[in-house]
Amino acid sequence: MKLEYFALNVEDPLATATWYVAHLGLRIVRQMPEAPYTTFMVDDSGNIMVEIYRNPADEVPPYRTMNPLLVHLAFVSEDPEADKTRLIAAGASLVTDQHLPDGSHLVMLRDPWGLALQLCKRSVPMLAAY
């Protein structure tokens, strides 16, 4: 089976989608203009999709206070240092910046709404070239 998408209940899906498109290169493929503002965004490979919405049937998780290891979105980054600086200037906040023994560089950030996102530059890429 092929994974279609991963869904997240977020505080402000319209603003979140705008930020992810502007700063992380995602592209909106479908968006509801009314509540719950369900938005499907695809990465630049066209193969990985994230759904966000604000569904009052359940609470938005407390992303700001959750350990980022519970849930985070991980992005391939060719230059984590530059991307970290650019994203912080756009409203993200730094959580950790790790250089692993294998040569990988992982940067954990929080988007402006507290959802954790990780920048990954692996010494050996885990995904096929995109």
Residue pairs with C-beta under 8 A, 6 or more apart in sequence:
4 49
5 40
5 49
5 50
5 51
6 49
6 50
6 51
6 73
7 50
7 51
7 52
7 53
8 50
8 51
8 52
8 53
8 71
8 115
9 52
9 53
9 54
9 55
9 58
9 59
9 60
9 61
10 16
10 52
10 53
10 54
10 60
10 63
10 113
10 115
11 54
11 60
11 113
11 114
12 54
12 113
13 36
13 37
13 38
13 39
13 52
13 53
13 54
14 37
14 39
15 112
15 113
16 39
16 52
16 111
16 113
16 115
17 26
17 28
17 31
17 39
17 41
17 52
19 90
19 91
19 111
19 112
20 26
20 41
20 50
20 111
21 27
21 28
21 41
22 90
23 86
23 87
23 90
23 92
24 75
24 87
24 117
25 43
25 44
26 41
26 42
26 43
26 44
26 50
27 41
27 42
27 43
27 44
28 39
28 40
28 41
29 40
29 41
29 42
29 49
30 38
30 39
30 40
31 37
31 38
31 39
31 40
32 38
32 39
32 53
35 54
35 56
36 53
36 54
36 55
36 56
37 52
37 53
37 54
38 51
38 52
38 53
39 51
39 52
39 53
40 49
40 50
40 51
41 49
41 50
41 51
41 52
42 48
42 49
43 49
43 75
43 130
44 130
45 127
45 130
47 130
50 73
54 60
61 71
62 114
63 71
63 110
63 113
63 114
63 115
63 116
64 110
64 113
64 114
65 114
66 114
66 116
68 95
68 108
68 110
68 116
68 118
71 115
71 116
72 108
72 115
72 116
72 117
72 118
73 115
73 116
73 117
73 118
74 117
74 118
74 119
74 120
75 117
75 118
75 119
75 120
76 120
76 121
76 122
76 125
76 127
76 130
77 83
77 107
77 119
77 120
77 121
78 121
79 121
80 97
80 105
80 106
80 107
80 119
80 120
80 121
81 105
81 107
83 107
83 119
84 94
84 97
84 107
84 109
84 119
87 109
87 119
88 94
88 109
90 112
91 111
91 112
92 109
92 110
92 111
92 112
92 117
93 109
93 110
94 107
94 108
94 109
95 108
95 109
95 110
95 116
96 106
96 107
96 108
97 106
97 107
97 108
98 105
98 106
98 107
98 108
99 105
100 106
100 123
102 123
102 124
103 123
104 120
104 121
104 122
104 123
105 119
105 120
105 121
106 118
106 119
106 120
106 121
107 118
107 119
108 116
108 117
108 118
109 116
109 117
109 118
109 119
110 116
110 117
111 117
120 126
